[in-house]
Amino acid sequence: MRILLSKDSKKLLFDFLKKEYECNSLKKLSNKLNISFKTLNEWAYNPQRYIPEKIILEEIEDKLTILDSQKDNWGQIKGGKNTYNILMQRYGPEEFRRRQSNGGKQSTLVNRIKRIERKEEPLKIDLKNPLFLELYGALLGDGWLSKLNYKEKISYIIGISGNRKLDQEYFLYLKEIFKILLGRDVYIKDRPKYNSIEIYFSHKSFLYFLHNELNFPIGQKIDLEINPKLYSMGFEKVKYIIRGIFDTDGCFVFDKTPVGNPYPVISIKMKAPRLIRQIYSILISDGFKVYLHEGYQSSIFLKGSKQLNKWMNEIGSSNKRNLDKINKFMNLKLSIQTALVAQLDSAAAS
């Protein structure tokens, strides 16, 4: 459906959209909506231009004055009637019907070919692909699946949340993974009001693959766990899932020893006891020294330089936020060791 709004309602609508998508110009809004600036400008300022109903958000709908509405293909219908009248005058009824019949046969064949060309390729995901496993881990950490029903249209949404200041580069990395796996660009939404960013995109096939094949919940994440198909692959594959979880829902912090030296701690804390226990078990099986705390919010902890080194050598991180902290600790540790060696050398010389 296409809507014709009054001049004041058009202004009200586009002011609302710019505020909703946190833009200060139509140019930026066109990028956010993925609509050409020329088209959006026409919708906003041409008093005779109809606007697609889908861009009119529910929150503003009741405040708008609608002058007229038409079906989406009304322009084609209008043009078709004009063309029909011209052809009838030019060729006469009999010749027109003959051409129409031949054209119809040809059109049927063309449409059949187009339907074949438009048919989507089946979604192919290699469960052993490290990039997919890392992405799956990120979804377990701070991601979600959602089916949104708005005005009789269902959107199949896949999203991941992060910190606006700390996760920018990591989200560009995740965006590249989506591009490699699905051949599709995803949208990163900036939400300064909440100090967050989101990967937010619609992909029905991938959503149902995650839900049906891997039991990833749609909506609230309850009883979360690594799917048995993936967990049974062993540490060499599950480590990529753990990396994705750590980079979204884990952290690296400095604790203090009794003498005041920094003490590295890797932790993952989630309201997902089954998932935390899975991570604990697989890390223990690979020789990590892990502390487990179970409760409403379960967690695991790895403490000390040896565990940090083992983690970085065998699991690692793709998030600059974590890597910067870890490198800072490594450099500090090296400085302390260098200073101790210098003191020992000085004491020996005296």
C-alpha positions in Angstrom: 0.0 0.0 0.0 1.2 3.5 -0.8 0.0 6.6 1.1 -0.4 10.2 0.1 0.2 12.5 3.1 -0.4 16.2 3.6 2.6 18.5 3.5 2.6 19.0 7.3 2.3 15.2 7.8 5.3 14.5 5.5 7.4 16.9 7.6 6.2 15.3 10.8 6.9 11.8 9.5 10.5 12.5 8.3 11.4 14.5 11.4 10.3 11.5 13.4 12.3 9.1 11.2 15.4 11.2 11.5 15.0 11.2 15.3 14.2 7.5 15.5 17.3 6.5 13.4 19.5 9.2 15.0 20.1 11.2 11.8 20.3 14.9 11.3 19.8 14.9 7.5 17.8 13.0 4.8 21.2 11.9 3.3 22.1 10.0 6.5 18.6 8.7 6.8 18.8 7.3 3.2 21.9 5.3 4.2 20.2 4.0 7.4 17.0 2.9 5.5 19.1 1.7 2.5 16.9 3.8 0.1 18.4 6.2 -2.5 18.6 9.8 -1.4 16.9 10.9 -4.6 13.9 8.7 -3.9 13.7 9.7 -0.2 13.9 13.3 -1.2 11.0 12.9 -3.6 8.9 11.2 -0.9 9.7 14.0 1.6 9.2 17.1 -0.6 7.1 16.2 -3.7 3.4 16.9 -2.6 2.1 14.4 -5.3 4.4 11.6 -4.4 3.0 8.6 -2.6 5.0 7.0 0.2 5.3 3.2 0.9 3.3 2.3 4.0 6.1 0.1 5.3 8.3 3.1 6.2 5.5 4.6 8.4 6.2 3.4 11.9 3.3 2.5 14.2 4.2 5.1 16.8 3.6 8.0 14.4 0.8 6.6 12.3 -2.1 8.1 14.2 -0.7 11.6 14.0 -0.6 11.7 10.2 -3.2 13.1 7.8 -3.7 10.7 5.0 -5.1 12.3 1.8 -5.3 9.1 -0.3 -4.0 5.5 -0.5 -3.4 3.1 -3.4 -2.2 -0.4 -4.0 1.6 -0.8 -4.5 1.1 -1.5 -8.3 -1.4 1.3 -8.9 1.1 3.2 -11.1 1.6 0.1 -13.3 -2.2 -0.3 -13.5 -2.7 3.3 -14.5 0.1 3.1 -17.1 -1.3 -0.2 -18.4 -4.7 1.3 -19.1 -3.2 4.2 -21.0 -1.1 1.8 -23.1 -4.1 -0.4 -23.8 -6.1 2.5 -25.2 -3.2 3.6 -27.4 -2.7 0.1 -28.8 -6.4 -0.4 -29.5 -6.5 2.9 -31.5 -3.4 1.9 -33.4 -4.1 -1.7 -34.3 -7.8 -2.3 -33.8 -9.4 -5.0 -31.6 -8.6 -8.2 -33.7 -4.9 -7.4 -34.3 -4.5 -6.3 -30.7 -5.9 -9.6 -29.4 -3.6 -11.6 -31.7 -0.5 -9.7 -30.4 -1.7 -10.0 -26.9 -2.1 -13.8 -27.2 1.4 -14.2 -28.7 2.9 -11.9 -26.1 1.1 -13.8 -23.3 2.7 -17.1 -24.4 6.1 -15.4 -24.6 5.6 -13.7 -21.3 4.7 -17.0 -19.6 8.0 -18.6 -20.7 10.0 -15.5 -19.7 8.4 -15.4 -16.2 9.0 -19.2 -15.8 12.7 -18.6 -16.6 12.8 -15.6 -14.2 11.3 -17.7 -11.4 14.0 -20.3 -11.8 16.7 -17.6 -11.8 15.2 -16.0 -8.7 15.0 -19.3 -6.8 17.3 -19.1 -3.7 20.2 -21.4 -3.4 19.8 -23.8 -0.4 21.7 -22.5 2.6 25.0 -24.3 3.0 26.8 -24.0 6.3 29.8 -26.1 7.1 29.5 -26.9 10.9 33.2 -27.5 11.1 34.2 -24.1 9.7 36.0 -22.1 12.4 34.4 -18.8 11.3 30.9 -20.3 11.7 31.8 -21.8 15.1 33.2 -18.4 16.3 30.1 -16.6 15.0 27.8 -19.2 16.7 29.7 -18.6 20.0 29.2 -14.8 19.6 25.4 -15.5 19.2 25.4 -17.6 22.3 27.1 -14.8 24.2 25.3 -11.6 23.2 23.1 -12.6 20.2 19.5 -13.3 19.7 16.9 -14.6 17.1 13.6 -12.9 16.8 10.4 -13.1 14.6 8.7 -9.7 14.4 5.1 -9.6 13.2 4.2 -6.0 12.0 1.2 -5.2 9.8 0.9 -8.8 8.6 4.5 -9.0 7.6 7.0 -11.2 9.5 10.7 -10.1 9.8 13.2 -12.8 10.7 15.8 -10.9 12.7 19.3 -12.0 13.8 21.1 -9.7 16.2 24.2 -9.3 18.3 24.8 -6.5 20.9 28.0 -4.9 22.0 29.6 -1.9 23.7 29.6 1.2 21.4 33.1 2.4 22.5 34.9 -0.9 23.0 33.5 -3.3 20.3 33.5 -1.2 17.1 36.4 -3.1 15.5 35.1 -6.4 16.7 31.7 -5.8 15.1 33.4 -5.0 11.8 35.2 -8.4 12.1 31.8 -10.1 12.7 30.3 -8.2 9.8 33.0 -9.7 7.6 32.3 -13.2 8.9 28.6 -12.8 7.9 29.7 -11.6 4.5 31.9 -14.6 4.0 29.4 -17.2 5.3 26.2 -15.8 3.8 27.4 -13.5 1.0 25.4 -10.6 2.5 26.2 -7.3 4.1 24.8 -6.8 7.6 23.8 -3.5 9.2 25.6 -2.2 12.3 23.2 0.1 14.2 24.7 2.7 16.5 22.7 3.4 19.6 24.5 6.2 21.5 21.6 6.7 23.9 22.3 3.2 25.3 26.1 3.3 24.7 25.7 0.2 22.5 25.9 -1.0 18.9 24.0 -3.8 17.3 24.4 -6.1 14.3 20.8 -6.3 13.1 19.6 -8.0 9.9 17.0 -10.2 8.5 17.7 -13.7 7.1 14.9 -16.3 7.2 17.0 -19.3 6.1 19.8 -18.7 8.5 17.5 -18.0 11.4 15.7 -21.3 10.8 19.0 -23.1 10.3 20.1 -22.0 13.7 16.8 -22.8 15.3 15.9 -26.1 13.6 19.4 -27.6 13.2 21.1 -26.3 16.3 18.1 -25.7 18.7 19.0 -22.0 19.1 16.0 -20.4 20.8 13.9 -17.8 19.1 13.1 -15.0 21.6 14.3 -15.4 25.2 17.4 -17.5 25.6 16.4 -20.2 28.1 18.4 -23.4 28.9 21.2 -22.2 26.5 23.8 -24.8 25.6 26.3 -25.7 22.9 24.4 -27.9 20.5 25.5 -31.6 20.9 26.3 -31.9 17.2 29.0 -29.2 17.8 30.1 -30.1 21.3 30.8 -33.7 20.3 33.4 -32.4 17.8 35.8 -32.0 20.7 38.1 -29.2 21.9 39.8 -28.5 18.6 36.4 -27.3 17.2 34.6 -26.1 20.4 37.5 -23.8 21.2 36.3 -21.4 18.4 32.8 -21.4 20.0 34.4 -20.5 23.3 36.4 -17.7 21.7 33.1 -16.2 20.4 31.5 -16.5 23.8 34.5 -14.9 25.5 34.7 -12.0 23.0 31.0 -11.1 23.6 30.2 -12.2 27.2 33.5 -12.8 28.8 36.2 -10.4 30.2 39.9 -10.1 31.1 40.6 -8.3 34.3 43.6 -7.6 36.7 43.3 -8.9 40.2 45.9 -7.9 42.9 48.1 -10.3 44.7 48.9 -9.7 48.4 52.1 -7.8 47.4 50.2 -5.6 45.0 51.3 -7.2 41.7 48.7 -7.4 38.9 47.2 -10.9 38.5 45.5 -11.9 35.3 42.0 -13.4 35.4 39.9 -14.6 32.5 36.2 -15.1 33.3 32.9 -15.8 31.6 29.7 -15.2 33.5 26.2 -16.0 32.1 22.7 -16.9 33.2 23.2 -20.2 31.4 24.3 -22.9 33.9 24.3 -25.8 31.3 26.4 -23.7 28.9 28.9 -22.7 31.6 29.2 -26.3 32.7 29.9 -27.4 29.1 32.7 -24.8 28.8 34.1 -25.9 32.2 34.2 -29.5 31.2 35.8 -29.0 27.8 38.5 -26.7 29.2 39.3 -29.2 32.0 39.6 -32.0 29.4 42.3 -29.9 27.6 44.3 -29.4 30.8 43.1 -25.9 31.8 42.9 -25.1 35.5 39.3 -23.8 35.8 37.2 -22.6 38.8 33.5 -23.1 38.4 30.8 -21.2 40.3 27.2 -22.3 39.7 24.1 -20.4 40.6 21.6 -18.0 39.1 24.5 -16.5 37.2 27.1 -19.2 36.7 30.7 -18.4 35.9 34.1 -19.9 35.2 37.5 -18.3 36.1 41.0 -19.0 34.9 43.7 -17.3 37.0 47.4 -16.6 36.6 49.9 -16.1 33.8 50.2 -19.8 32.9 46.5 -20.1 32.3 46.5 -16.8 30.3 49.3 -18.0 28.1 47.6 -21.4 27.5 44.4 -19.6 26.7 46.0 -17.2 24.2 48.0 -20.1 22.5 45.0 -22.5 22.2 41.9 -20.3 22.1 42.8 -16.7 21.7 40.6 -13.7 21.1 39.4 -11.7 18.1 38.2 -8.7 20.1 40.6 -5.7 20.3 39.1 -4.8 23.6 40.5 -8.0 25.1 43.7 -8.1 23.1 44.6 -4.5 24.2 44.2 -5.4 27.9 46.1 -8.7 27.6 49.0 -7.0 25.6 49.1 -4.3 28.3 49.5 -7.0 31.0 52.2 -8.8 29.0 54.2 -5.6 28.5 53.9 -4.8 32.2 55.0 -8.2 33.2 58.0 -8.0 30.9 58.9 -4.6 32.4 58.7 -6.0 35.9 60.9 -9.0 34.9 63.4 -6.8 33.3 63.6 -4.6 36.4 64.1 -7.6 38.7 66.9 -9.0 36.5 68.6 -5.5 36.6 68.3 -5.5 40.4 69.8 -9.0 40.6 72.6 -8.1 38.3 73.3 -4.9 40.3 73.3 -6.9 43.6 75.7 -9.5 42.1 78.1 -6.8 40.9 78.3 -5.2 44.3 
